[in-house]
Amino acid sequence: MERKIHTIDATDQILGRLAVRIANLLHGKNKPGFLPYQDLGDSVIVKNVAKLKVTGKKLEQKMYYSFSGYLGSMKETPLKKMMAEKPDRVLKIAVYGMLPKNKLRAKMMKRLKIE
């Protein structure tokens, strides 16, 4: 099994559509011998993540939540603030949610490099 390295330029690309492309490459759905229970995907390097586009009113309305488990500790961060501070984290969260929810997901995410 040979893993290729795909380099993607994120300039002026829409967040969700780019995340789908990356998830398919990491999962190996573009290969003829694809099997959902095997990790046959490639490595992906993404550049210029800060120049991603978001459509609609998502910049103002979309929220990211974090909860430590303590009462009253749930924090919410709007997409606009997250894109300003950590645009790479926004893309990672989007790709993470599109990968299969099993033990292979962590291995696939290790092959995603964001520059």
C-alpha positions as CSV (number, residue, x, y, z in Angstrom):
1,M,0.0,0.0,0.0
2,E,1.5,3.3,-1.1
3,R,0.4,6.5,0.4
4,K,0.5,9.6,-1.7
5,I,0.9,13.1,-0.4
6,H,-1.7,15.6,-1.6
7,T,-1.0,19.3,-1.2
8,I,-4.1,21.6,-1.2
9,D,-4.2,25.4,-1.4
10,A,-7.1,26.6,0.7
11,T,-7.2,30.1,-0.8
12,D,-10.8,31.2,-1.6
13,Q,-12.2,27.7,-1.0
14,I,-15.4,27.1,0.9
15,L,-14.8,25.5,4.3
16,G,-17.3,22.6,4.1
17,R,-16.5,21.6,0.5
18,L,-12.8,21.6,1.3
19,A,-13.3,19.5,4.4
20,V,-15.2,16.9,2.3
21,R,-12.4,16.7,-0.2
22,I,-9.8,16.2,2.6
23,A,-11.9,13.7,4.5
24,N,-12.3,11.6,1.3
25,L,-8.6,11.6,0.6
26,L,-7.7,10.7,4.2
27,H,-10.3,7.8,4.2
28,G,-9.1,6.5,0.8
29,K,-12.5,6.8,-1.0
30,N,-10.7,7.9,-4.2
31,K,-8.9,4.5,-4.6
32,P,-10.3,1.6,-6.5
33,G,-9.6,-0.9,-3.7
34,F,-11.5,1.1,-1.1
35,L,-12.8,-0.8,1.9
36,P,-14.5,1.0,4.8
37,Y,-12.9,-1.0,7.5
38,Q,-9.3,-0.5,6.3
39,D,-7.1,2.6,6.5
40,L,-6.0,3.0,2.9
41,G,-6.0,6.8,2.7
42,D,-3.3,9.3,1.7
43,S,-1.6,12.1,3.5
44,V,-2.9,15.7,3.0
45,I,-1.0,19.0,3.5
46,V,-3.2,22.1,3.5
47,K,-1.8,25.6,3.0
48,N,-3.2,29.1,3.4
49,V,-6.0,28.1,5.8
50,A,-6.5,31.7,6.9
51,K,-7.9,32.6,3.5
52,L,-10.8,30.1,3.7
53,K,-14.3,31.4,2.8
54,V,-17.5,30.8,4.7
55,T,-20.8,31.3,3.1
56,G,-24.0,32.7,4.5
57,K,-24.3,34.1,8.0
58,K,-22.1,31.4,9.5
59,L,-19.4,33.9,10.6
60,E,-21.9,35.5,13.0
61,Q,-24.2,32.6,13.9
62,K,-22.0,29.4,14.1
63,M,-20.7,28.6,17.6
64,Y,-18.1,26.1,18.8
65,Y,-18.7,24.7,22.3
66,S,-16.3,23.3,24.9
67,F,-17.3,21.7,28.2
68,S,-14.9,20.6,30.9
69,G,-17.5,18.7,32.9
70,Y,-17.9,21.1,35.8
71,L,-21.2,22.9,36.4
72,G,-21.4,26.2,34.5
73,S,-18.1,25.7,32.6
74,M,-19.5,25.4,29.1
75,K,-17.9,28.0,26.8
76,E,-19.0,29.1,23.4
77,T,-16.7,30.7,20.8
78,P,-18.1,32.2,17.6
79,L,-16.7,31.2,14.2
80,K,-15.6,34.8,13.5
81,K,-13.3,34.8,16.6
82,M,-12.0,31.3,15.9
83,M,-11.2,32.1,12.3
84,A,-9.2,35.2,13.5
85,E,-7.2,33.3,16.2
86,K,-7.0,29.6,15.0
87,P,-8.2,29.0,11.5
88,D,-6.4,25.7,11.4
89,R,-8.5,24.4,14.3
90,V,-11.7,25.3,12.4
91,L,-10.7,23.1,9.5
92,K,-9.5,20.3,11.7
93,I,-12.9,20.2,13.6
94,A,-14.8,20.1,10.2
95,V,-12.7,17.2,8.9
96,Y,-12.8,15.4,12.2
97,G,-16.6,15.4,12.1
98,M,-16.7,14.0,8.6
99,L,-14.5,10.9,9.2
100,P,-15.9,7.6,10.5
101,K,-16.5,7.5,14.2
102,N,-14.3,4.5,15.0
103,K,-10.7,3.7,15.9
104,L,-9.4,4.6,12.4
105,R,-10.3,8.3,12.8
106,A,-7.3,9.1,15.1
107,K,-4.9,7.4,12.6
108,M,-6.4,9.3,9.7
109,M,-6.2,12.7,11.5
110,K,-2.5,12.2,12.1
111,R,-2.0,12.3,8.3
112,L,-3.5,15.7,8.1
113,K,-0.9,18.5,8.2
114,I,-2.1,22.2,8.2
115,E,0.5,24.9,7.5
